[in-house]
Amino acid sequence: MSVLDRLAKVQAARPQGGGGARMKGIYHTWKDGGNKIRLAGDFVEVRTHFIAPAPKRKDRGLCAQTAFQGDDKIPQVINCLNWDIALERPLKEKTCPICKLNAVARAVLAEKPGEDEKKFFEALRQATRATSTLKWNIIDRDDPMVIVEKNGKDEKVLGFKIASVGPEAAKDIFGILKQVGYDINDPTRGIDLEVIKDSKGARTTYSARAVIEGTSLKVTPFTKEELALEMNDLKVRCGKQTEAEKIVDALHEDLREIISANVADTTGDDETVDAAVDAAVADVSEAEAPAPVKAPVKAPAPAPVKAPAPTAGKVPSSVLDRLAKKPVSTVEAAAIQDVLGGEGTDSGDGDGLLDGTAKKK
């Protein structure tokens, strides 16, 4: 498809002014309990990150709550910037700050850090992992209507909605497909599914099963009205990206420090990025934490600080100390450049590795 064709497609999907019509209520929301749906067409795979706080788990999340409020708010679930939605494959250029945090966490854990750091970075690795989600056109059997806005008036009409199917439900659907032996989204032979959302526990879970009528699968051919419906262009509708700068600005301050302390070449391929991250983290991990500053004699002793829960805590102070810039000796500088493959370490102050100023050949 040419650039002109793609732009025309995007423009056609946008809300139209004047006497045109636009759709609302097309994004399906799973309700607690059973959700009866009918799949239609093919799915599109996206990679997403959940970045908001989770009060139910007492998890502060990756970003402050204020980032999801106001006119300039960002989505709680963002598309991974390292994923090409159009081609459904990873991008060569790596710009996702959440994946950057994940790479740092994995690299630190590979160095077998102390207990506090281990707990923190294990939780960070889990929180920053990209989730594979399937976007699918569905008929919502419980509420099959969407809203068409025409000339300032809303009108309910039959229409396809877009559902997000996570890994758990997707695994169940895959099992049903293998069991049935044909495409369960087929217009004439397809079947209804029931997706069960359970949010009673510490984390919300999803499962899926085929709808049974009597002792057999409930085959549900599309009606004439359903066959006449136009499906949503999933790549256009679900392809919105949040700017990397806005994501970084929304992160908790200590997480921003981790990113800024481990600046690497994120425009290269996976091996280049991973090598730079590994080298920076290895150098930080080998550095000794600075000696604590002695408090004045008359100053009261500081109250003991309780170690935070792994999923809710901030970066341990020892981690931030180790991430702080440190002078690099001539011998150390030469060793660092052997790893990074650069020509110089800094501009004269020996801090080039961690602030990202190391040059490449």
C-alpha positions as a Python dict, from the first residue, in 0.01 Angstrom:
ca = {
    (1, 'M'): (0, 0, 0),
    (2, 'S'): (141, 341, -99),
    (3, 'V'): (187, 631, 143),
    (4, 'L'): (-101, 814, -30),
    (5, 'D'): (-331, 513, 15),
    (6, 'R'): (-234, 479, 382),
    (7, 'L'): (-294, 850, 450),
    (8, 'A'): (-630, 831, 273),
    (9, 'K'): (-723, 535, 492),
    (10, 'V'): (-628, 720, 811),
    (11, 'Q'): (-818, 1029, 699),
    (12, 'A'): (-1129, 825, 621),
    (13, 'A'): (-1124, 677, 972),
    (14, 'R'): (-1117, 1017, 1141),
    (15, 'P'): (-1436, 1192, 1261),
    (16, 'Q'): (-1585, 1404, 987),
    (17, 'G'): (-1720, 1755, 1030),
    (18, 'G'): (-2036, 1911, 896),
    (19, 'G'): (-2316, 1669, 814),
    (20, 'G'): (-2094, 1360, 836),
    (21, 'A'): (-2133, 1082, 1092),
    (22, 'R'): (-1891, 942, 1344),
    (23, 'M'): (-1898, 634, 1562),
    (24, 'K'): (-1884, 625, 1941),
    (25, 'G'): (-1884, 341, 2188),
    (26, 'I'): (-1691, 108, 1959),
    (27, 'Y'): (-1433, 5, 2219),
    (28, 'H'): (-1561, -293, 2413),
    (29, 'T'): (-1528, -299, 2792),
    (30, 'W'): (-1526, -636, 2965),
    (31, 'K'): (-1770, -646, 3255),
    (32, 'D'): (-1724, -866, 3560),
    (33, 'G'): (-1855, -1216, 3504),
    (34, 'G'): (-1955, -1357, 3166),
    (35, 'N'): (-1933, -1166, 2838),
    (36, 'K'): (-2089, -1331, 2532),
    (37, 'I'): (-1925, -1228, 2206),
    (38, 'R'): (-1893, -1334, 1843),
    (39, 'L'): (-1554, -1288, 1679),
    (40, 'A'): (-1537, -1141, 1328),
    (41, 'G'): (-1253, -1126, 1079),
    (42, 'D'): (-884, -1145, 1164),
    (43, 'F'): (-715, -1004, 1471),
    (44, 'V'): (-425, -757, 1496),
    (45, 'E'): (-146, -816, 1746),
    (46, 'V'): (-26, -516, 1948),
    (47, 'R'): (229, -487, 2228),
    (48, 'T'): (121, -279, 2522),
    (49, 'H'): (242, -152, 2860),
    (50, 'F'): (21, -85, 3163),
    (51, 'I'): (177, 220, 3328),
    (52, 'A'): (-88, 344, 3574),
    (53, 'P'): (-104, 287, 3952),
    (54, 'A'): (-298, -18, 4075),
    (55, 'P'): (-446, 82, 4414),
    (56, 'K'): (-602, -259, 4463),
    (57, 'R'): (-255, -416, 4468),
    (58, 'K'): (-108, -116, 4651),
    (59, 'D'): (116, -66, 4351),
    (60, 'R'): (224, 288, 4274),
    (61, 'G'): (266, 193, 3907),
    (62, 'L'): (528, 330, 3671),
    (63, 'C'): (371, 675, 3642),
    (64, 'A'): (213, 922, 3882),
    (65, 'Q'): (-167, 930, 3900),
    (66, 'T'): (-171, 1292, 3782),
    (67, 'A'): (-48, 1178, 3440),
    (68, 'F'): (-390, 1022, 3375),
    (69, 'Q'): (-592, 1331, 3463),
    (70, 'G'): (-673, 1656, 3286),
    (71, 'D'): (-683, 1759, 2923),
    (72, 'D'): (-326, 1643, 2852),
    (73, 'K'): (-366, 1301, 3011),
    (74, 'I'): (-207, 989, 2869),
    (75, 'P'): (-369, 643, 2838),
    (76, 'Q'): (-327, 397, 3126),
    (77, 'V'): (-237, 134, 2868),
    (78, 'I'): (1, 252, 2595),
    (79, 'N'): (120, 91, 2276),
    (80, 'C'): (486, -11, 2293),
    (81, 'L'): (693, 227, 2082),
    (82, 'N'): (921, -61, 1982),
    (83, 'W'): (634, -243, 1805),
    (84, 'D'): (527, -178, 1446),
    (85, 'I'): (149, -220, 1452),
    (86, 'A'): (117, -193, 1074),
    (87, 'L'): (354, -487, 1017),
    (88, 'E'): (292, -659, 1353),
    (89, 'R'): (660, -702, 1431),
    (90, 'P'): (932, -529, 1638),
    (91, 'L'): (1083, -210, 1506),
    (92, 'K'): (1457, -191, 1446),
    (93, 'E'): (1471, 155, 1602),
    (94, 'K'): (1421, 127, 1980),
    (95, 'T'): (1259, 432, 2137),
    (96, 'C'): (1031, 289, 2408),
    (97, 'P'): (1133, 419, 2755),
    (98, 'I'): (937, 142, 2928),
    (99, 'C'): (1130, -126, 2738),
    (100, 'K'): (1448, 66, 2826),
    (101, 'L'): (1364, 28, 3196),
    (102, 'N'): (1301, -342, 3136),
    (103, 'A'): (1644, -380, 2972),
    (104, 'V'): (1814, -204, 3263),
    (105, 'A'): (1629, -424, 3515),
    (106, 'R'): (1734, -742, 3332),
    (107, 'A'): (2094, -626, 3309),
    (108, 'V'): (2113, -537, 3680),
    (109, 'L'): (1961, -871, 3780),
    (110, 'A'): (2220, -1049, 3568),
    (111, 'E'): (2484, -896, 3794),
    (112, 'K'): (2328, -1071, 4099),
    (113, 'P'): (2271, -756, 4311),
    (114, 'G'): (2196, -737, 4685),
    (115, 'E'): (1857, -834, 4826),
    (116, 'D'): (1699, -485, 4822),
    (117, 'E'): (1810, -417, 4468),
    (118, 'K'): (1706, -766, 4358),
    (119, 'K'): (1352, -721, 4491),
    (120, 'F'): (1317, -381, 4331),
    (121, 'F'): (1451, -477, 3989),
    (122, 'E'): (1255, -805, 3978),
    (123, 'A'): (938, -602, 4033),
    (124, 'L'): (1050, -343, 3776),
    (125, 'R'): (1122, -614, 3519),
    (126, 'Q'): (773, -755, 3569),
    (127, 'A'): (604, -414, 3557),
    (128, 'T'): (780, -303, 3239),
    (129, 'R'): (738, -620, 3036),
    (130, 'A'): (539, -566, 2716),
    (131, 'T'): (213, -760, 2692),
    (132, 'S'): (97, -914, 2365),
    (133, 'T'): (-269, -821, 2315),
    (134, 'L'): (-501, -916, 2031),
    (135, 'K'): (-740, -654, 1894),
    (136, 'W'): (-1048, -814, 1741),
    (137, 'N'): (-1376, -702, 1587),
    (138, 'I'): (-1666, -854, 1779),
    (139, 'I'): (-2042, -853, 1804),
    (140, 'D'): (-2123, -795, 2169),
    (141, 'R'): (-2420, -1025, 2231),
    (142, 'D'): (-2512, -843, 2554),
    (143, 'D'): (-2497, -497, 2396),
    (144, 'P'): (-2459, -511, 2016),
    (145, 'M'): (-2527, -141, 1961),
    (146, 'V'): (-2282, 140, 1889),
    (147, 'I'): (-2362, 509, 1861),
    (148, 'V'): (-2362, 704, 1536),
    (149, 'E'): (-2355, 1080, 1572),
    (150, 'K'): (-2531, 1257, 1285),
    (151, 'N'): (-2585, 1631, 1272),
    (152, 'G'): (-2535, 1662, 1646),
    (153, 'K'): (-2775, 1379, 1734),
    (154, 'D'): (-2686, 1034, 1868),
    (155, 'E'): (-2845, 726, 1722),
    (156, 'K'): (-2793, 367, 1837),
    (157, 'V'): (-2724, 120, 1557),
    (158, 'L'): (-2599, -236, 1525),
    (159, 'G'): (-2221, -239, 1487),
    (160, 'F'): (-1890, -410, 1546),
    (161, 'K'): (-1693, -324, 1857),
    (162, 'I'): (-1320, -358, 1916),
    (163, 'A'): (-1222, -595, 2197),
    (164, 'S'): (-881, -634, 2357),
    (165, 'V'): (-803, -1002, 2417),
    (166, 'G'): (-518, -1059, 2660),
    (167, 'P'): (-280, -1359, 2678),
    (168, 'E'): (-497, -1568, 2913),
    (169, 'A'): (-817, -1545, 2709),
    (170, 'A'): (-619, -1573, 2383),
    (171, 'K'): (-470, -1902, 2502),
    (172, 'D'): (-820, -2037, 2573),
    (173, 'I'): (-945, -1922, 2233),
    (174, 'F'): (-649, -2095, 2067),
    (175, 'G'): (-744, -2414, 2251),
    (176, 'I'): (-1105, -2387, 2132),
    (177, 'L'): (-988, -2336, 1773),
    (178, 'K'): (-776, -2652, 1787),
    (179, 'Q'): (-1060, -2847, 1945),
    (180, 'V'): (-1327, -2733, 1698),
    (181, 'G'): (-1102, -2774, 1395),
    (182, 'Y'): (-1217, -2473, 1192),
    (183, 'D'): (-1226, -2094, 1220),
    (184, 'I'): (-1471, -2006, 1495),
    (185, 'N'): (-1498, -1655, 1348),
    (186, 'D'): (-1634, -1794, 1017),
    (187, 'P'): (-1939, -1589, 904),
    (188, 'T'): (-2159, -1897, 857),
    (189, 'R'): (-2009, -2169, 1080),
    (190, 'G'): (-1872, -1954, 1359),
    (191, 'I'): (-1966, -1987, 1724),
    (192, 'D'): (-2024, -1760, 2020),
    (193, 'L'): (-1771, -1739, 2300),
    (194, 'E'): (-1803, -1644, 2664),
    (195, 'V'): (-1516, -1447, 2813),
    (196, 'I'): (-1518, -1448, 3192),
    (197, 'K'): (-1363, -1158, 3381),
    (198, 'D'): (-1278, -1224, 3746),
    (199, 'S'): (-1160, -922, 3945),
    (200, 'K'): (-1224, -1059, 4294),
    (201, 'G'): (-863, -1158, 4361),
    (202, 'A'): (-546, -952, 4387),
    (203, 'R'): (-525, -943, 4008),
    (204, 'T'): (-793, -951, 3740),
    (205, 'T'): (-800, -1270, 3534),
    (206, 'Y'): (-971, -1360, 3204),
    (207, 'S'): (-1075, -1692, 3060),
    (208, 'A'): (-1276, -1799, 2755),
    (209, 'R'): (-1499, -2092, 2665),
    (210, 'A'): (-1727, -2191, 2382),
    (211, 'V'): (-2099, -2131, 2427),
    (212, 'I'): (-2285, -2460, 2438),
    (213, 'E'): (-2649, -2511, 2340),
    (214, 'G'): (-2773, -2841, 2478),
    (215, 'T'): (-2484, -3078, 2421),
    (216, 'S'): (-2342, -2909, 2110),
    (217, 'L'): (-2159, -2592, 2017),
    (218, 'K'): (-2390, -2299, 1952),
    (219, 'V'): (-2327, -2218, 1584),
    (220, 'T'): (-2429, -1858, 1517),
    (221, 'P'): (-2427, -1756, 1148),
    (222, 'F'): (-2416, -1383, 1092),
    (223, 'T'): (-2753, -1234, 1004),
    (224, 'K'): (-2802, -1032, 685),
    (225, 'E'): (-2773, -716, 892),
    (226, 'E'): (-2446, -832, 1052),
    (227, 'L'): (-2301, -940, 715),
    (228, 'A'): (-2372, -591, 580),
    (229, 'L'): (-2176, -422, 859),
    (230, 'E'): (-1833, -274, 791),
    (231, 'M'): (-1565, -394, 1032),
    (232, 'N'): (-1337, -145, 1206),
    (233, 'D'): (-991, -100, 1061),
    (234, 'L'): (-801, -231, 1363),
    (235, 'K'): (-459, -101, 1263),
    (236, 'V'): (-593, 249, 1214),
    (237, 'R'): (-817, 251, 1521),
    (238, 'C'): (-564, 89, 1757),
    (239, 'G'): (-242, 235, 1621),
    (240, 'K'): (-221, 556, 1824),
    (241, 'Q'): (118, 606, 1987),
    (242, 'T'): (206, 817, 2291),
    (243, 'E'): (517, 1031, 2250),
    (244, 'A'): (825, 898, 2430),
    (245, 'E'): (888, 1236, 2590),
    (246, 'K'): (540, 1242, 2744),
    (247, 'I'): (590, 891, 2882),
    (248, 'V'): (924, 983, 3041),
    (249, 'D'): (778, 1302, 3190),
    (250, 'A'): (498, 1097, 3348),
    (251, 'L'): (732, 844, 3513),
    (252, 'H'): (811, 861, 3884),
    (253, 'E'): (1123, 1068, 3943),
    (254, 'D'): (1339, 776, 4057),
    (255, 'L'): (1255, 582, 3739),
    (256, 'R'): (1351, 884, 3529),
    (257, 'E'): (1684, 885, 3713),
    (258, 'I'): (1745, 523, 3613),
    (259, 'I'): (1682, 606, 3247),
    (260, 'S'): (1900, 920, 3251),
    (261, 'A'): (2181, 732, 3430),
    (262, 'N'): (2180, 461, 3167),
    (263, 'V'): (2150, 662, 2848),
    (264, 'A'): (2250, 446, 2554),
    (265, 'D'): (2224, 446, 2177),
    (266, 'T'): (1858, 355, 2135),
    (267, 'T'): (1863, 410, 1761),
    (268, 'G'): (2066, 99, 1682),
    (269, 'D'): (1976, -265, 1667),
    (270, 'D'): (1901, -492, 1963),
    (271, 'E'): (2263, -606, 2003),
    (272, 'T'): (2396, -250, 2009),
    (273, 'V'): (2140, -134, 2264),
    (274, 'D'): (2180, -438, 2488),
    (275, 'A'): (2560, -413, 2479),
    (276, 'A'): (2551, -47, 2578),
    (277, 'V'): (2301, -110, 2857),
    (278, 'D'): (2495, -409, 2987),
    (279, 'A'): (2823, -217, 2984),
    (280, 'A'): (2674, 80, 3169),
    (281, 'V'): (2506, -135, 3430),
    (282, 'A'): (2818, -348, 3480),
    (283, 'D'): (3019, -36, 3552),
    (284, 'V'): (2756, 93, 3794),
    (285, 'S'): (2728, -244, 3967),
    (286, 'E'): (3102, -256, 4034),
    (287, 'A'): (3109, 88, 4191),
    (288, 'E'): (3110, 107, 4568),
    (289, 'A'): (2836, 310, 4732),
    (290, 'P'): (2972, 639, 4872),
    (291, 'A'): (3031, 654, 5246),
    (292, 'P'): (2735, 801, 5436),
    (293, 'V'): (2769, 1161, 5549),
    (294, 'K'): (2803, 1191, 5926),
    (295, 'A'): (2517, 1376, 6090),
    (296, 'P'): (2587, 1662, 6334),
    (297, 'V'): (2630, 1550, 6694),
    (298, 'K'): (2313, 1725, 6813),
    (299, 'A'): (2098, 1607, 6526),
    (300, 'P'): (1837, 1342, 6615),
    (301, 'A'): (1896, 995, 6482),
    (302, 'P'): (1694, 926, 6165),
    (303, 'A'): (1396, 695, 6202),
    (304, 'P'): (1445, 348, 6053),
    (305, 'V'): (1305, 315, 5702),
    (306, 'K'): (1099, 3, 5632),
    (307, 'A'): (1186, -171, 5307),
    (308, 'P'): (903, -113, 5053),
    (309, 'A'): (699, -389, 4898),
    (310, 'P'): (857, -512, 4573),
    (311, 'T'): (570, -398, 4351),
    (312, 'A'): (510, -65, 4521),
    (313, 'G'): (849, 61, 4641),
    (314, 'K'): (1074, 331, 4512),
    (315, 'V'): (1432, 277, 4405),
    (316, 'P'): (1645, 186, 4710),
    (317, 'S'): (1886, 467, 4800),
    (318, 'S'): (2180, 234, 4745),
    (319, 'V'): (2074, 188, 4384),
    (320, 'L'): (2061, 563, 4324),
    (321, 'D'): (2401, 599, 4491),
    (322, 'R'): (2546, 339, 4259),
    (323, 'L'): (2383, 505, 3959),
    (324, 'A'): (2546, 837, 4047),
    (325, 'K'): (2833, 944, 3826),
    (326, 'K'): (3181, 847, 3946),
    (327, 'P'): (3529, 947, 3828),
    (328, 'V'): (3680, 703, 3582),
    (329, 'S'): (4051, 629, 3592),
    (330, 'T'): (4259, 595, 3276),
    (331, 'V'): (4269, 217, 3314),
    (332, 'E'): (3894, 196, 3376),
    (333, 'A'): (3825, 425, 3081),
    (334, 'A'): (4022, 198, 2848),
    (335, 'A'): (3834, -107, 2976),
    (336, 'I'): (3500, 64, 2924),
    (337, 'Q'): (3584, 156, 2568),
    (338, 'D'): (3683, -204, 2494),
    (339, 'V'): (3320, -293, 2580),
    (340, 'L'): (3148, -2, 2408),
    (341, 'G'): (3384, 14, 2111),
    (342, 'G'): (3423, 392, 2144),
    (343, 'E'): (3713, 630, 2090),
    (344, 'G'): (3680, 849, 2400),
    (345, 'T'): (3503, 834, 2732),
    (346, 'D'): (3420, 1193, 2808),
    (347, 'S'): (3490, 1560, 2761),
    (348, 'G'): (3762, 1562, 3024),
    (349, 'D'): (3577, 1491, 3349),
    (350, 'G'): (3564, 1111, 3325),
    (351, 'D'): (3182, 1085, 3338),
    (352, 'G'): (3115, 988, 2976),
    (353, 'L'): (2981, 635, 3026),
    (354, 'L'): (2676, 701, 3238),
    (355, 'D'): (2567, 1031, 3089),
    (356, 'G'): (2561, 886, 2737),
    (357, 'T'): (2841, 1095, 2589),
    (358, 'A'): (3067, 801, 2500),
    (359, 'K'): (3140, 804, 2129),
    (360, 'K'): (3129, 516, 1890),
    (361, 'K'): (3363, 426, 1615),
}
